Amino acid sequence: MSITSLDRLDLQLLALLQQDAKRTNAELAEQVHLSPSATLRRIQRLERDGIIEGYRAHINRQGMGLGLMSFVRVQLRQHDSGAIEQFIAFVSQWPEVISAYALTGDMDYLLQIAVRDLDHFSAFLLDRLLNNAAVADVNTSFVLRTVKRFSGFALPAG
């Protein structure tokens, strides 16, 4: 399914779910002026078609003791498929890495890291990331303040 196959009601449902995924089906139905059964069918279709990938709670990282956030740009030594697969496998195991992106440009990956403090970050960097044979160089930026958090994708007006 693509954005072109979504109608106004689908887009309204997606916008409402992005704002608060805990809304009941009855609440959603009332807000989009559909019956609860029609609303449920639409949501199930959006899930089945992969438009809705899942639901999760937004957890406050500081409340969980993760007071330091950083972005680490990583350059690999080699770019063959084996080195890349090995690096991705390691990154996927590390709980400190909360997101990872392959990039264009002079660095190969961007890792978003959440840790307790600078000591935790130092241990992560030295014992895990720089200890990985595939890594040639890293460049770190620490988050001083979050100006805007991800709150959902911009959806076209239906």
VONU-708764 format. One record per residue (C-alpha): x, y, z; residue in three letters; residue number from 1. Coordinates in nm, 2 decimals. Layout:
<<X, Y, Z>, "ALA", NUM>
...
//
This chain:
<<0.00, 0.00, 0.00>, "MET", 1>
<<0.12, 0.35, -0.08>, "SER", 2>
<<0.02, 0.69, 0.04>, "ILE", 3>
<<-0.18, 0.74, -0.29>, "THR", 4>
<<-0.41, 0.45, -0.19>, "SER", 5>
<<-0.49, 0.60, 0.15>, "LEU", 6>
<<-0.81, 0.80, 0.17>, "ASP", 7>
<<-0.91, 1.09, 0.40>, "ARG", 8>
<<-1.04, 0.86, 0.67>, "LEU", 9>
<<-0.72, 0.64, 0.67>, "ASP", 10>
<<-0.51, 0.96, 0.71>, "LEU", 11>
<<-0.73, 1.08, 0.99>, "GLN", 12>
<<-0.70, 0.75, 1.17>, "LEU", 13>
<<-0.32, 0.75, 1.13>, "LEU", 14>
<<-0.30, 1.11, 1.26>, "ALA", 15>
<<-0.51, 1.02, 1.57>, "LEU", 16>
<<-0.31, 0.70, 1.64>, "LEU", 17>
<<0.02, 0.89, 1.61>, "GLN", 18>
<<-0.11, 1.14, 1.87>, "GLN", 19>
<<-0.23, 0.87, 2.11>, "ASP", 20>
<<-0.22, 0.50, 2.02>, "ALA", 21>
<<-0.41, 0.42, 2.34>, "LYS", 22>
<<-0.74, 0.56, 2.20>, "ARG", 23>
<<-1.01, 0.29, 2.19>, "THR", 24>
<<-1.16, 0.18, 1.87>, "ASN", 25>
<<-1.49, 0.34, 1.99>, "ALA", 26>
<<-1.31, 0.68, 2.04>, "GLU", 27>
<<-1.15, 0.66, 1.70>, "LEU", 28>
<<-1.47, 0.57, 1.53>, "ALA", 29>
<<-1.65, 0.87, 1.70>, "GLU", 30>
<<-1.37, 1.10, 1.59>, "GLN", 31>
<<-1.37, 1.00, 1.22>, "VAL", 32>
<<-1.75, 0.95, 1.21>, "HIS", 33>
<<-1.75, 0.58, 1.12>, "LEU", 34>
<<-1.90, 0.28, 1.29>, "SER", 35>
<<-1.66, 0.09, 1.53>, "PRO", 36>
<<-1.66, -0.21, 1.30>, "SER", 37>
<<-1.57, -0.01, 0.99>, "ALA", 38>
<<-1.30, 0.17, 1.19>, "THR", 39>
<<-1.16, -0.16, 1.31>, "LEU", 40>
<<-1.15, -0.30, 0.96>, "ARG", 41>
<<-0.96, 0.00, 0.84>, "ARG", 42>
<<-0.71, -0.02, 1.12>, "ILE", 43>
<<-0.66, -0.39, 1.06>, "GLN", 44>
<<-0.60, -0.32, 0.69>, "ARG", 45>
<<-0.34, -0.05, 0.77>, "LEU", 46>
<<-0.17, -0.30, 1.00>, "GLU", 47>
<<-0.18, -0.59, 0.75>, "ARG", 48>
<<-0.05, -0.36, 0.47>, "ASP", 49>
<<0.24, -0.25, 0.68>, "GLY", 50>
<<0.14, 0.12, 0.71>, "ILE", 51>
<<0.10, 0.07, 1.09>, "ILE", 52>
<<0.41, -0.12, 1.20>, "GLU", 53>
<<0.32, -0.15, 1.57>, "GLY", 54>
<<0.24, 0.04, 1.89>, "TYR", 55>
<<0.48, 0.13, 2.17>, "ARG", 56>
<<0.50, 0.35, 2.48>, "ALA", 57>
<<0.72, 0.65, 2.47>, "HIS", 58>
<<0.94, 0.61, 2.78>, "ILE", 59>
<<1.13, 0.90, 2.94>, "ASN", 60>
<<1.50, 0.82, 2.91>, "ARG", 61>
<<1.60, 1.03, 3.20>, "GLN", 62>
<<1.34, 0.86, 3.41>, "GLY", 63>
<<1.51, 0.53, 3.32>, "MET", 64>
<<1.85, 0.66, 3.43>, "GLY", 65>
<<1.97, 0.73, 3.07>, "LEU", 66>
<<2.09, 1.09, 3.12>, "GLY", 67>
<<2.33, 1.12, 2.84>, "LEU", 68>
<<2.24, 1.11, 2.47>, "MET", 69>
<<2.48, 1.13, 2.18>, "SER", 70>
<<2.51, 1.08, 1.81>, "PHE", 71>
<<2.81, 0.89, 1.69>, "VAL", 72>
<<2.92, 0.89, 1.33>, "ARG", 73>
<<3.11, 0.58, 1.23>, "VAL", 74>
<<3.34, 0.51, 0.94>, "GLN", 75>
<<3.42, 0.15, 0.86>, "LEU", 76>
<<3.77, 0.02, 0.75>, "ARG", 77>
<<3.62, -0.19, 0.47>, "GLN", 78>
<<3.30, -0.18, 0.28>, "HIS", 79>
<<3.27, -0.54, 0.17>, "ASP", 80>
<<2.94, -0.72, 0.26>, "SER", 81>
<<3.11, -0.93, 0.53>, "GLY", 82>
<<3.24, -0.62, 0.72>, "ALA", 83>
<<2.91, -0.45, 0.69>, "ILE", 84>
<<2.71, -0.75, 0.80>, "GLU", 85>
<<2.94, -0.80, 1.10>, "GLN", 86>
<<2.91, -0.43, 1.20>, "PHE", 87>
<<2.53, -0.44, 1.17>, "ILE", 88>
<<2.51, -0.76, 1.38>, "ALA", 89>
<<2.72, -0.60, 1.66>, "PHE", 90>
<<2.53, -0.27, 1.66>, "VAL", 91>
<<2.20, -0.46, 1.67>, "SER", 92>
<<2.30, -0.63, 1.99>, "GLN", 93>
<<2.41, -0.32, 2.18>, "TRP", 94>
<<2.13, -0.18, 2.40>, "PRO", 95>
<<2.30, 0.16, 2.42>, "GLU", 96>
<<2.23, 0.20, 2.04>, "VAL", 97>
<<1.87, 0.32, 2.02>, "ILE", 98>
<<1.88, 0.38, 1.64>, "SER", 99>
<<2.13, 0.33, 1.36>, "ALA", 100>
<<2.13, 0.46, 1.01>, "TYR", 101>
<<2.35, 0.39, 0.70>, "ALA", 102>
<<2.46, 0.73, 0.55>, "LEU", 103>
<<2.59, 0.88, 0.24>, "THR", 104>
<<2.90, 1.10, 0.26>, "GLY", 105>
<<3.22, 1.07, 0.45>, "ASP", 106>
<<3.09, 0.86, 0.74>, "MET", 107>
<<2.91, 0.53, 0.69>, "ASP", 108>
<<2.67, 0.51, 0.99>, "TYR", 109>
<<2.50, 0.74, 1.24>, "LEU", 110>
<<2.43, 0.58, 1.58>, "LEU", 111>
<<2.20, 0.74, 1.84>, "GLN", 112>
<<2.33, 0.63, 2.18>, "ILE", 113>
<<2.15, 0.66, 2.52>, "ALA", 114>
<<2.36, 0.59, 2.83>, "VAL", 115>
<<2.36, 0.67, 3.20>, "ARG", 116>
<<2.65, 0.91, 3.20>, "ASP", 117>
<<3.00, 0.99, 3.06>, "LEU", 118>
<<3.16, 0.69, 3.23>, "ASP", 119>
<<2.90, 0.46, 3.07>, "HIS", 120>
<<2.96, 0.63, 2.73>, "PHE", 121>
<<3.33, 0.59, 2.76>, "SER", 122>
<<3.30, 0.22, 2.84>, "ALA", 123>
<<3.07, 0.17, 2.55>, "PHE", 124>
<<3.30, 0.36, 2.31>, "LEU", 125>
<<3.63, 0.20, 2.42>, "LEU", 126>
<<3.51, -0.15, 2.50>, "ASP", 127>
<<3.25, -0.20, 2.22>, "ARG", 128>
<<3.26, 0.04, 1.94>, "LEU", 129>
<<3.63, 0.11, 1.90>, "LEU", 130>
<<3.71, -0.25, 1.99>, "ASN", 131>
<<3.52, -0.36, 1.68>, "ASN", 132>
<<3.77, -0.44, 1.41>, "ALA", 133>
<<3.54, -0.31, 1.14>, "ALA", 134>
<<3.55, 0.05, 1.28>, "VAL", 135>
<<3.81, 0.29, 1.14>, "ALA", 136>
<<3.70, 0.62, 1.29>, "ASP", 137>
<<3.42, 0.77, 1.50>, "VAL", 138>
<<3.31, 1.12, 1.57>, "ASN", 139>
<<3.08, 1.20, 1.86>, "THR", 140>
<<2.83, 1.48, 1.93>, "SER", 141>
<<2.66, 1.50, 2.27>, "PHE", 142>
<<2.30, 1.62, 2.29>, "VAL", 143>
<<2.29, 1.94, 2.51>, "LEU", 144>
<<1.92, 1.99, 2.48>, "ARG", 145>
<<1.63, 1.83, 2.28>, "THR", 146>
<<1.47, 2.10, 2.08>, "VAL", 147>
<<1.21, 1.88, 1.90>, "LYS", 148>
<<1.12, 1.52, 1.96>, "ARG", 149>
<<0.98, 1.29, 1.70>, "PHE", 150>
<<0.61, 1.30, 1.74>, "SER", 151>
<<0.49, 1.13, 1.42>, "GLY", 152>
<<0.52, 1.18, 1.05>, "PHE", 153>
<<0.37, 1.47, 0.86>, "ALA", 154>
<<0.06, 1.33, 0.69>, "LEU", 155>
<<-0.10, 1.49, 0.39>, "PRO", 156>
<<-0.44, 1.64, 0.44>, "ALA", 157>
<<-0.70, 1.39, 0.32>, "GLY", 158>
//
